[in-house]
């Protein structure tokens, strides 16, 4: 950093990061590694949990999920059973892909 607060700001950042695991050398670019123990979520599992949570709270799950998918507003999804956080872990296009794929697969089986 340069400028009036460069060295001061740098020392503040360093003092805040002292003791943080993996932060030893401040002169090199750090690389972020995703931990392997992080849970991965499948769209169909997310839909099952969110659907159940909405139903338990007395909402119409289809209307609420459609509202979320169209608007991207997480307020359509209840926070009950952590459904709002869970549904936001996946992109809306992934969720739509799962819905369309499942529906078309079901239609294909009927023919």
C-alpha positions, 0 to 999 in steps of 0.5 A, a space after each residue: 500500500 502506498 499513500 498517507 495511510 499505507 504503512 499504518 494500514 498494512 500494520 493494522 492488517 498484519 496485527 489482525 491476521 496474527 495467529 490466523 492459520 495459514 497466514 505466515 508470509 505477508 509478502 506473497 500472494 495467498 491462495 485460497 483452498 476450498 476445504 474438502 469436508 465442506 458439504 455439497 448440496 444436490 438441488 433435489 435435496 435442497 428442494 426436499 428440505 425447503 419444500 418441507 420447511 415451507 409446508 411445516 410453516 403453512 406456506 404454499 411451497 410451490 408459490 413460494 419457490 416460484 417467487 424465489 426462482 423468478 425474483 431471486 429474493 430469499 424472503 420468499 423462503 422461510 428461515 425455518 430449518 435453515 431453508 433460506 440459507 440452504 437454497 441460496 447455496 445453489 444458483 437459481 439456474 441450477 435449481 431450475 435445471 433440476 426442476 425442468 430435468 425432473 419434469 421432462 424425465 417424468 414426462 418421458 417415462 409416461 410416453 
